[in-house]
Amino acid sequence: MMRTIEVTIVIFIITGAFILASSFTVLPSPREASPMNLRQLALTTLQMLDFKGDLSATVFKDVSDSAWGELQVALTASLPPNIAYNLTVYEIIPNGSGRFVYVPVKSLSNAEGNLGVSSNFASYIVTSSNVTFRAIPEKIGERIGGGTLYILNCSDAYGWWITGYTPFSLAEDIRKALSPYFQTTIFIQNTTQLGQILNGTSIQGEPVQHAVIVNTVGEAVPIPQGYYMTEGYDSSEDSYAKYCWLLGQRVRQHNWTWVSIVGYPLYYVSNTQAFSTSQNNWGIYGMKRVGPAGLNAFLQGINSQSYSYDSGWITGSPGVVYMTDEAKEASNYYGIYPSEYQTATRALPSWIQGTYNLEATAYLYEPVGQWISVATFKHQTSGALLAIGLTRPPDIRVTILALLSYYHPRIYREEFKAANTSRLVVLQLALMGG
């Protein structure tokens, strides 16, 4: 009984103490407990007003223009009804010593006088439409002495492993992306013109030396009349491997960069007239299968070795490969964004570097073991092979970025300004009532 009385007394004492303490406690107002973030509200409001460029257009108009009234209506509608605001626009004027003077141009407000110390603000710089920007790419030929981009767009040659595309569509995409970086861009429209530059003769008076040749027909390569069925070629199924050897020789002779956009390079040759009754073992007429012997012969040619028929398969399939850090930087620099991971099924082995005096440069994707999926193999004397050993369909952005990563031309950015082209907008907000 005594213990029950003691417990009851303790409960009364604790309850009384809580009530006495609560009577002297001052709780914060809801506004103080959960204050409105006025700075964030001000910035968000400015961004909303300029979502379609309306704010930027208005602040450069004459102060008597009716657009200012429309801006104030939009500003009032964008804010809660218990918010006082003061929007001020300043002209930004350089003073000649690296500093700027801010001159008030116009103010819009729904309050009289100062908004008080509890107010907050956000600032926003807008630029006039009179400001223009231009990017000027460095011409690749300025450093290598040539600067011609040849794009194989042969109407008398079929493509292979370019599923979903045509050679013409790929050629046009390449022209749009790469022609600003070259002195001259020329479509090779047929195999006759290809034979012309193989002989060292220009098409339009352009320099043939130090050129880049992009083969848009994938695993096939156009072959001109007169470069097949001649004495010294093998009589087997892969009788056109020696043509690929000749291509390697010409790449070395003229210091070309030969670009293979997808798959196993030089696996077929194509000429729709000469091979009108022949097919590539997959039902595509106008083509003949060369097989692995084509790439092997090309490597012999670029290394100035005697031709020797070799049908050994040398590429590998490392699977998914991931972009290098250097390639990511180049991607941001040039504004070209292929996928950061790809599937490689025709990657070249690293051992060809020692065998054929090549150096793999400008890796776009990380090697996997001995397999190099996308890189430019530069011969120590002259010429280079850019091999994109990825699976089909081709991502032409990979080819474009790989070529730019190899030559790394600079981009010069220029800005042209008229007078009075930048203004600062400051939006100050406060809660009504303090």
Summary of the structure (lengths in Angstrom):
residues: 434
radius of gyration: 35.1
end to end distance: 58.8
largest distance: 124.7
contacts: 1377
relative contact order: 0.15
helix: 31%
strand: 27%
